[in-house]
Amino acid sequence: MTEQNPPFLYVVVSAAGVAADVGTLVEAAQAEGWRVGVVATPNALPIIDPPALAALTGYPVRSAWRAPGEAKPLPPADAIAVAPATFNTVNKWAGGIADTLAVAILCEAYGLGVPTAAQPCVNPALAAHPAYAASLARLRDMGVLLPDGPDFAWSPVLDLLRPHLGG
């Protein structure tokens, strides 16, 4: 990362109601000098505004795999912010179930050593399920950065990633 090539952040968005405001996170990252690309789970697409996010970032919102031989639409990630991270995304990611592009990117990030932070957004009834606590523990063991506390906010993922990018 240099001044000519600022860090590239993937913002992975899953399907929680707060996802409609993901532009808040994108703008905060851009204000810190990061280039940003958005990757959404298929269920998040109807919640977010892909054309507005593409206009904001300069990159298409990704949700599906590209065809063989098709150019990569995003540069490699220097870091990944997962917000909101839903019950489904957390559990699939921790279990290595890469059945969507978004979760496949998260699973691959572990092997690539890409710093990754996640901001869960899970209702209390789902958070009480034992699989959720086990999945969070596994993600922590994998080096995923998770904020303290159950309340959702956009800024913790950037706060957690900043030291890993020299920011």
C-alpha positions as CSV (number, residue, x, y, z in Angstrom):
1,M,0.0,0.0,0.0
2,T,1.4,3.4,-1.0
3,E,-0.1,6.8,-1.5
4,Q,-0.6,5.9,-5.2
5,N,-2.2,2.7,-4.2
6,P,-4.3,3.1,-1.0
7,P,-5.6,0.0,0.8
8,F,-8.6,-1.8,-0.7
9,L,-11.4,-2.8,1.7
10,Y,-14.0,-5.3,0.9
11,V,-17.3,-4.6,2.7
12,V,-19.2,-7.8,2.9
13,V,-22.9,-7.2,3.6
14,S,-25.4,-9.8,4.6
15,A,-29.2,-9.6,4.9
16,A,-30.1,-7.7,8.0
17,G,-32.3,-4.6,7.9
18,V,-29.4,-2.3,8.8
19,A,-27.7,-3.3,5.6
20,A,-29.8,-0.6,3.8
21,D,-27.4,1.9,5.5
22,V,-24.1,0.2,4.4
23,G,-23.2,3.4,2.5
24,T,-22.4,4.8,6.0
25,L,-19.6,2.3,6.4
26,V,-18.4,2.8,2.8
27,E,-18.2,6.6,3.2
28,A,-16.4,6.3,6.6
29,A,-13.8,4.0,5.0
30,Q,-13.4,6.4,2.0
31,A,-13.0,9.3,4.4
32,E,-10.0,7.5,5.8
33,G,-8.5,7.1,2.3
34,W,-9.5,3.5,1.6
35,R,-10.8,2.3,-1.7
36,V,-13.9,0.2,-1.2
37,G,-15.7,-2.6,-3.0
38,V,-19.0,-4.1,-1.8
39,V,-19.8,-7.8,-1.8
40,A,-23.3,-8.8,-0.9
41,T,-25.0,-12.1,0.0
42,P,-27.8,-12.8,-2.5
43,N,-30.3,-12.2,0.3
44,A,-28.8,-8.7,1.0
45,L,-29.3,-7.5,-2.6
46,P,-32.9,-6.5,-2.2
47,I,-32.1,-4.6,1.0
48,I,-29.1,-2.5,-0.3
49,D,-29.0,-0.2,-3.3
50,P,-26.4,-1.7,-5.6
51,P,-26.5,1.1,-8.2
52,A,-26.0,3.8,-5.5
53,L,-23.2,1.7,-3.9
54,A,-21.5,1.2,-7.3
55,A,-21.7,5.0,-8.0
56,L,-20.2,5.6,-4.5
57,T,-17.4,3.2,-4.8
58,G,-16.7,3.1,-8.5
59,Y,-16.9,-0.7,-8.5
60,P,-19.9,-3.0,-9.2
61,V,-21.5,-4.6,-6.2
62,R,-20.6,-8.3,-6.4
63,S,-22.9,-11.1,-5.4
64,A,-22.3,-13.9,-7.9
65,W,-19.2,-15.7,-9.1
66,R,-17.7,-14.4,-12.3
67,A,-17.5,-16.5,-15.5
68,P,-14.2,-18.3,-16.3
69,G,-12.0,-15.9,-18.2
70,E,-14.0,-12.8,-17.0
71,A,-11.9,-10.0,-15.6
72,K,-11.8,-9.6,-11.8
73,P,-14.1,-6.6,-11.0
74,L,-12.3,-5.8,-7.7
75,P,-8.7,-5.6,-6.8
76,P,-7.4,-8.0,-4.1
77,A,-8.5,-7.0,-0.6
78,D,-6.1,-5.6,1.9
79,A,-8.8,-6.0,4.6
80,I,-12.4,-7.1,4.9
81,A,-15.2,-5.6,7.0
82,V,-18.2,-7.8,7.4
83,A,-21.2,-5.7,8.4
84,P,-23.8,-6.6,9.1
85,A,-22.8,-10.2,9.8
86,T,-26.0,-12.2,10.3
87,F,-26.6,-15.5,12.1
88,N,-26.5,-17.3,8.9
89,T,-23.4,-15.7,7.5
90,V,-21.5,-16.2,10.8
91,N,-22.4,-19.9,11.1
92,K,-21.7,-20.7,7.4
93,W,-18.4,-18.8,7.5
94,A,-17.2,-20.5,10.7
95,G,-18.3,-23.9,9.3
96,G,-16.5,-23.3,5.9
97,I,-19.8,-23.5,4.0
98,A,-18.8,-21.4,1.0
99,D,-22.1,-21.6,-0.9
100,T,-22.2,-17.8,-1.8
101,L,-19.6,-15.6,-3.2
102,A,-19.6,-13.5,0.0
103,V,-19.0,-16.4,2.3
104,A,-16.5,-18.0,-0.1
105,I,-14.4,-14.8,0.0
106,L,-14.5,-14.8,3.8
107,C,-13.4,-18.5,3.9
108,E,-10.6,-17.8,1.4
109,A,-9.5,-14.7,3.3
110,Y,-8.4,-16.9,6.2
111,G,-6.0,-18.8,4.0
112,L,-4.7,-15.6,2.4
113,G,-4.1,-13.9,5.8
114,V,-6.3,-11.0,4.9
115,P,-7.2,-9.0,8.1
116,T,-11.0,-9.4,8.6
117,A,-13.3,-7.8,11.1
118,A,-17.0,-8.6,11.6
119,Q,-19.8,-6.7,13.2
120,P,-22.6,-9.2,14.0
121,C,-26.2,-8.2,13.8
122,V,-28.2,-11.0,15.3
123,N,-31.4,-10.9,17.3
124,P,-31.2,-12.2,20.9
125,A,-33.2,-15.4,20.2
126,L,-30.8,-16.5,17.5
127,A,-27.8,-15.4,19.4
128,A,-28.9,-17.8,22.2
129,H,-28.5,-20.8,19.9
130,P,-25.4,-22.8,20.9
131,A,-24.1,-22.9,17.3
132,Y,-23.8,-19.1,17.2
133,A,-21.5,-19.0,20.3
134,A,-19.4,-21.8,18.9
135,S,-19.1,-20.1,15.5
136,L,-18.0,-16.8,17.1
137,A,-15.4,-18.7,19.1
138,R,-14.1,-20.4,15.9
139,L,-14.0,-17.1,14.0
140,R,-11.9,-15.6,16.9
141,D,-9.6,-18.6,16.8
142,M,-9.2,-17.9,13.1
143,G,-8.1,-14.4,13.8
144,V,-11.3,-12.6,12.9
145,L,-11.6,-9.4,14.8
146,L,-15.0,-9.0,16.6
147,P,-16.1,-6.1,18.7
148,D,-17.1,-6.5,22.3
149,G,-20.8,-6.2,23.1
150,P,-24.0,-7.2,21.3
151,D,-25.0,-3.8,19.9
152,F,-24.7,-3.1,16.2
153,A,-22.7,-0.1,15.0
154,W,-20.8,0.6,11.7
155,S,-17.6,2.0,13.1
156,P,-16.2,-0.9,15.2
157,V,-15.1,-2.9,12.1
158,L,-12.9,0.1,10.9
159,D,-11.6,0.6,14.4
160,L,-10.6,-3.0,14.6
161,L,-8.9,-3.1,11.2
162,R,-7.0,0.2,11.4
163,P,-4.0,-1.2,13.4
164,H,-3.6,-4.0,10.9
165,L,-3.3,-1.5,8.0
166,G,-0.9,0.8,9.7
167,G,-3.7,3.4,10.0
